[in-house]
Amino acid sequence: MALNTKVFDNGILYQGDALAVLQNLASGQVDAILTDPPYSSGGLHAGARCADPTHKYQASSTKRTYPALLGDCKDQRSFTMWATLWLSECWRLAKPGAPALVFSDWRQLPVMTDAIQAAGFEWRGIVVWHKPSARPMMGSFKRDAEFVVYGVKTPAKTFTRRCFPGVYTHRVNSAAKVHLTSKPVGLLVDLLAVAPDDSTVLDPFMGGGSTALACLETGRRFVGVELSPDYVNLAGDRIAEAELARPRT
Ligand SMILES: C[S@@+](CC[C@H](N)C(=O)[O-])C[C@H]1O[C@@H](n2cnc3c(N)ncnc32)[C@H](O)[C@@H]1O
């Protein structure tokens, strides 16, 4: 299979379907997985779940638009099976001891903890991303947290003697957002502290390239995949700009 790629100083970005691309890569080549897949969330029934992600994940008062977020309309059973398939490929590509950090929301948290274990990782916990800027919920609890399911490819290894918090607070900087569900680069930098310093990080759902920027900021390399050509171009421009701005030694 000929892969459509963009190559950078500190990594490579493939345009294509995550599962198909990962199946073409050699085993045991990455030291960590950090990814934020489409959640296929946002509703109690199929109609709501398959609504435009802009309506599912953004306040109706927000007027900003982004390229389409693809692949966000799976029912619960197919989402679980699909997540198990691509996480199994991540497991195959990972070196022993590699941590896997996978974003999820409250609705998909139970199935993501199933999928990560079904794929072969040992489930080690959940990290909370507290995002104070989340929209309020009238008569209900504010949904101001997302979650990071944390697993390892056994045998587990400890790469640092530091102890990390279980809850991280990071605001979403709307002005800096290039993707409907952009993750703050600072949050990803914090999460990567659990991975080896000089490592290669896999993100099969690269979106606007936040994981790549966190890798660049922390001296790591990345292997990324993104289905949307629009986001591949957007991420590519962001990475190239960050590489240019990086002080040379
Ligand atoms: C939640 S977003 C990631 C956002 C990213 N963390 C950021 O900060 O920009 C998930 C991304 O996965 C992409 N995607 C959806 N299905 C995919 C697939 N099968 N293979 C690869 N990428 C896919 C979507 O286009 C979307 O950009």
The ligand as an SDF file (V2000), in Angstrom:
LIG
                    3D

 27 29  0  0  0  0  0  0  0  0999 V2000
  -10.8290   14.3130   18.3360 C   0  0  0  0  0  0  0  0  0  0  0  0
  -10.0160   14.6950   16.8780 S   0  0  0  0  0  0  0  0  0  0  0  0
   -8.3150   14.9310   17.3360 C   0  0  0  0  0  0  0  0  0  0  0  0
   -8.0080   16.3500   17.7050 C   0  0  0  0  0  0  0  0  0  0  0  0
   -6.5580   16.5620   18.1150 C   0  0  0  0  0  0  0  0  0  0  0  0
   -6.2700   15.9460   19.3850 N   0  0  0  0  0  0  0  0  0  0  0  0
   -6.1910   18.0350   18.1970 C   0  0  0  0  0  0  0  0  0  0  0  0
   -5.8820   18.5340   19.2890 O   0  0  0  0  0  0  0  0  0  0  0  0
   -6.2620   18.6850   17.1610 O   0  0  0  0  0  0  0  0  0  0  0  0
  -10.0020   13.1640   16.0470 C   0  0  0  0  0  0  0  0  0  0  0  0
   -9.4630   13.2280   14.6310 C   0  0  0  0  0  0  0  0  0  0  0  0
   -9.4950   11.9170   14.0760 O   0  0  0  0  0  0  0  0  0  0  0  0
   -9.7740   12.0210   12.6800 C   0  0  0  0  0  0  0  0  0  0  0  0
  -10.2670   10.7220   12.2310 N   0  0  0  0  0  0  0  0  0  0  0  0
  -11.5350   10.2440   12.2580 C   0  0  0  0  0  0  0  0  0  0  0  0
  -11.5880    8.9780   11.8030 N   0  0  0  0  0  0  0  0  0  0  0  0
  -10.3080    8.6390   11.4830 C   0  0  0  0  0  0  0  0  0  0  0  0
   -9.7110    7.4500   10.9860 C   0  0  0  0  0  0  0  0  0  0  0  0
  -10.4330    6.3750   10.7210 N   0  0  0  0  0  0  0  0  0  0  0  0
   -8.3750    7.4440   10.7900 N   0  0  0  0  0  0  0  0  0  0  0  0
   -7.6180    8.5560   11.0870 C   0  0  0  0  0  0  0  0  0  0  0  0
   -8.1300    9.7030   11.5340 N   0  0  0  0  0  0  0  0  0  0  0  0
   -9.4610    9.7530   11.7540 C   0  0  0  0  0  0  0  0  0  0  0  0
  -10.7850   13.1470   12.5770 C   0  0  0  0  0  0  0  0  0  0  0  0
  -10.7900   13.7530   11.2980 O   0  0  0  0  0  0  0  0  0  0  0  0
  -10.2930   14.0950   13.6790 C   0  0  0  0  0  0  0  0  0  0  0  0
   -9.4710   15.1190   13.1470 O   0  0  0  0  0  0  0  0  0  0  0  0
  1  2  1  0
  2  3  1  0
  2 10  1  0
  3  4  1  0
  4  5  1  0
  5  6  1  0
  5  7  1  0
  7  8  2  0
  7  9  1  0
 10 11  1  0
 11 12  1  0
 11 26  1  0
 12 13  1  0
 13 14  1  0
 13 24  1  0
 14 15  1  0
 14 23  1  0
 15 16  2  0
 16 17  1  0
 17 18  1  0
 17 23  2  0
 18 19  1  0
 18 20  2  0
 20 21  1  0
 21 22  2  0
 22 23  1  0
 24 25  1  0
 24 26  1  0
 26 27  1  0
M  CHG  2   2   1   9  -1
M  END
$$$$
